[in-house]
């Protein structure tokens, strides 16, 4: 294993509160408790689709809300190594009022892809040492 994440080897882990890209080699968490129990999420990115998802993720991990303020486009590095990327929820209200535009939404996913790619390169370099 060279540590490189091939997009063809990933799958999305989607719940009402959280979207994550998980490599096909990994087991998917079956519950919030199992998600929270995993101590190492280095190189993984979770996209919180709305404030409720953001707060649910922090609560599941036992983290304080005030230390990680929700803001569209924000990325939070959590102690477990997980990068939590925030997006406004893509509700009809948010899109119809222009609070969330397609470019804004796509930007969050582009950032997540960039974070995953950077983590993949770091793993590759670590393996070469």
Beta strands, then each sheet from edge to edge (+ up, - down):
strand 1: 10-14
strand 2: 19-23
strand 3: 45-49
strand 4: 75-77
strand 5: 83-87
sheet 1: 1+ 2- 3+ 5+ 4-
end
